[in-house]
Amino acid sequence: MKFFVDMIPPTKTAQQQKYSVVKGRCFVYKPKELKTAQEMLTMRFKPYRPKKPYTCGVRLTPYSGRLLKWK
C-alpha cells in the first residue's frame, strides 16, 4: 500500500506527555498540544486504513516520487 499525505509533520511526540503528583499518587496526562497532534494524524491517516489489520511489520517513509527530508 502506498499513499502520500501532504502536510507539515507535527512537532509534538508521545514522549512529551506530562506527569503530576496529587496526594502522593503519580498521574500521566497528555497536554492539549499533544492531543491536537494525535487527532490531526488520526484524521489524516484514517482514509488509508486497511480493511484487514496487517499481520506483519509496517514501514512508514516520507515519499512523493522521491525521498523527502523533513526540516
Buried (B, 14 or more C-beta within 10 A) or exposed (E): EEEEEEEEEEEBEEEEEEEEEEEEEEEEEBEEEBEEBBEBBEEEEEEEEEEEEEEEEEEEEEEEEEEEEEE
